[in-house]
Amino acid sequence: MRIRLAHSPDPDDAFMFYGLACGGVDAGPYEFEHVLEDIQTLNERAARGEYEVTAISIHAYPHVCDKYALTSCGSSMGDNYGPLVVAREPLELIELVGGKIAVPGLMTTAYLTLQLMLGENACDATVVMFDKIPEEVAQGKFDAGLIIHEGQLTYEKHGLHLVVDLGVWWHKRTGLPLPLGGNAIRRDLGDEHCRAITRIIRESIQYGLDHREEAVRHALQYGRGLDEQLADRFVGMYVNEWTLDYGDRGREAVRRLLSEGAAAGLVPEPGTIDFI
């Protein structure tokens, strides 16, 4: 049974699925086909139900919850850290209001959090491919940029200044981690397959954690501008105990983020959130 496993071409996702990619985990009756696309594209494709399993922004989940359930493993959680807003010059948070900000996608959780912080229409957001944002901000094309993935560790190379860490802002507000992304599995596979596939994905995550050095070397091929030490640090930020299972606190964080988004009119009300 072919299962398309869609995820971002990033070190944390590569690390997560190393066990499957290298054959270290038994795939059972499934043939996993790895599909690598940026998160904005994956969010759009999830809206059409294209892939059996896909990485997804938590922001996007209420738009696809009729087609997908969240797997209990595979989450990317920022526990008092997360996406960053950066600028060419030191700025105060209030100076972002009304500014032109490059964002990595309108359905990313980073953008939802930015809207919750600033207000729905408080900035002029323009979508830019995530790995181009630091460069374009440094060139003065935008007042600020919202950066995700490895840019969180490399933005200073572009001479940029941190304005706000959205994970820190969220933690101060709620005491919870910021649930950035997760894996979603298509409901029409049926409960038995959904649970079996989720179990295999969890085994792949555990395999990477148990074979960290090899898994980091594998992930490094997707680490734009990262050396092995930085790649290991980045992986540690987003592949950890939260990734093996959301846990009660992680599930609460997902519900809190989406309920606040729904209350602000930024996402549909998701109803009961299913975790396989």
Protein Blocks (a to p, Z undefined) as FASTA:
>chain_A
ZZdddddddfklmmmmmmmmnopacekjadcddddddfklmmmmmmnomafbdcddfklm
mmmmmmpccdfehiacdehiacddddfbdcdfklmgopacddfbjkbmklmmmmmmnopk
lpccddddfklmmmmmmnopafbdcdehjllmmmmmnopacfbdfklmmmmmnopacdfb
dcdddfklojklmmmmmmmmmmmmmmmmmmmmlmmmmmmmmmghiafklmmmmmmmmgcf
klmpgbjmlmmmmmmmmmmmmmnopaccebjaddZZ
